[in-house]
Amino acid sequence: MRAEIDKYLSVFNIGLQNMFVYRWNYFLRALFGLIPLAGTVFLWSAVFKERGGALHGYDYGSMIYYYLLTMLVSNLVTPTEDEWQIAADIREGQINSLLTKPMSYLAYRLGIFLSARLVYTFVTLPPIALIFLYFRNYITLPHDPSTYLLAIISTVLAALIQFFITYALAMMAFWILEISTIVFIVYSFEYFLGGQLFPIDIMPAGIQAAMKWMPFYYELFCPIAIFLERLRGADLRQALVLQTGWLFLTWAVAREMWRRGLGHYQAVGG
C-alpha cells in the first residue's frame, strides 16, 4: 500500500513540475478570462436597469456575486487540455510505455489533473482575489459554518465529475482520429446547462427539474448554489445525493470506455 501511494505521489509531483513550466500561460489565460466577466457585468447591469427589480431572487449585486463564484469554481474544477493530452497519448502510442507498468492509467491521469488544478489555482488566485476585492460590496458570505464544508465537498465532487467526463470523451480516440467535434458538442452543453451562461434557478420550474437529473447541473452550478445558500433542506440533500450518484456513474463509464478502448487498441495493434 505504501509503495502504491508513493508511486502516485510521484506522478502528482511530476505533474506539478510540468504544470509550473506553463504558469505564465495559465496566468494570461486567467487574465484574459476577465473580458467575458466584464461583458457579463455590463449585460446584467442593463437587464436589471431595464427591469427595475429582482429576477427570481437575484438582484444586480447577487448576480455579479454569482458570476464571481462561477469564475472561481470554474478555475478550481475545469480540466485544462486533459482530453487533448489523453487523446494524444492514445493516438501517438504513448500509452504503450504505461501499459507495461503496474499503474492504472486512470489514476495516473487523475494525478496529473489534480496537480494541474493546484498549479492553475495557485497562479490564477492573485488576479481573482483582486477582482473579488473590487466587487467586495456585492459579496455576502454564508452565516452557517456547515455551508462552507458542504460547498467544498460539492466542489470536489464537481471536479471529479468533470475529470471523468473528460477522460471518457478522450477515450473516443481509440476509435476515431479527431475527437474535437465530440468535445465541442459536450462542452457546449456544459456551458449552457452547467450554469456558466446564467444561473440555472432562473429557469422555469419544469426545466429546472429536468436539468437536475443531468450531470451538467453538478459540474458547476451545484457547489455555487450551495455556497449562496440557494439550496437548502431536502433540496440540498437531494443535490448531494444525485451529485454523488453522477460521480460514480461517470467513473464507471470512464473505466468501461478504457476497457473497451484498450481491447480495440490491442486488437488493432496486434
Residue pairs with C-beta under 8 A, 6 or more apart in sequence:
7 103
8 103
8 107
8 108
8 111
11 103
11 107
11 108
11 111
11 112
12 111
12 112
12 114
12 115
13 115
14 115
15 111
15 112
15 113
15 114
15 115
15 116
16 115
16 118
16 119
18 112
18 115
19 26
19 115
19 116
19 118
19 119
19 120
20 119
23 119
23 123
26 80
26 119
26 120
26 123
26 124
27 123
27 124
27 127
29 124
30 75
30 123
30 124
30 127
30 128
31 127
33 71
34 127
34 131
37 67
37 68
37 71
37 131
40 67
41 64
41 67
44 60
44 63
44 64
44 67
45 60
47 55
48 55
48 59
48 60
48 63
55 63
55 202
56 199
56 201
56 202
57 201
57 230
58 66
58 199
58 202
61 137
61 138
62 138
62 140
62 228
63 199
64 135
64 138
65 135
65 138
65 139
65 140
65 228
66 199
66 224
66 228
68 131
68 132
68 135
68 138
68 139
69 224
69 227
69 228
70 195
70 196
70 220
70 224
71 128
71 131
72 128
72 132
73 155
73 158
73 220
73 223
73 224
74 196
74 220
75 120
75 121
75 124
75 128
76 117
76 121
76 155
76 159
77 117
77 155
77 158
77 159
77 162
77 219
77 220
77 223
78 162
79 113
79 116
79 162
79 163
79 166
80 116
80 120
82 109
82 112
82 113
82 116
82 163
82 166
82 167
82 170
83 166
83 167
83 169
83 170
83 179
83 183
84 170
85 112
86 109
86 166
86 167
86 170
86 171
86 173
87 170
87 172
87 173
87 179
88 94
89 95
89 98
90 170
90 171
90 173
90 174
90 261
90 265
91 173
91 177
95 105
95 265
98 105
98 108
99 105
99 262
105 258
106 167
106 254
106 255
106 258
109 163
109 167
110 163
113 163
117 159
132 139
142 148
142 151
142 227
142 228
142 229
144 229
147 226
147 227
147 229
148 227
150 226
150 236
150 240
151 223
151 226
151 227
153 240
154 218
154 222
154 223
154 226
154 239
154 240
154 243
155 223
157 218
157 223
157 240
157 243
157 244
157 247
158 218
158 219
158 220
158 222
158 223
158 243
160 247
160 250
160 251
161 215
161 218
161 219
161 243
161 246
161 247
161 250
162 219
164 247
164 250
164 251
164 253
164 254
165 186
165 215
165 219
165 250
165 254
167 254
167 257
167 258
168 250
168 253
168 254
168 257
169 179
169 182
169 183
169 186
170 179
171 254
171 257
171 258
171 260
171 261
172 179
172 182
172 257
173 179
173 261
174 260
174 261
174 262
174 264
174 265
175 261
175 264
176 182
189 216
190 196
190 216
190 219
190 220
191 197
193 200
193 211
193 214
193 216
193 217
194 216
194 217
194 219
194 220
194 221
195 217
195 220
195 221
195 224
196 220
199 221
199 225
200 208
200 211
200 217
200 221
200 225
201 208
201 225
201 230
203 211
211 217
212 238
212 239
212 242
213 242
215 246
215 249
215 250
218 239
218 242
218 243
218 246
222 231
222 239
222 243
225 231
225 239
226 236
226 239
231 239
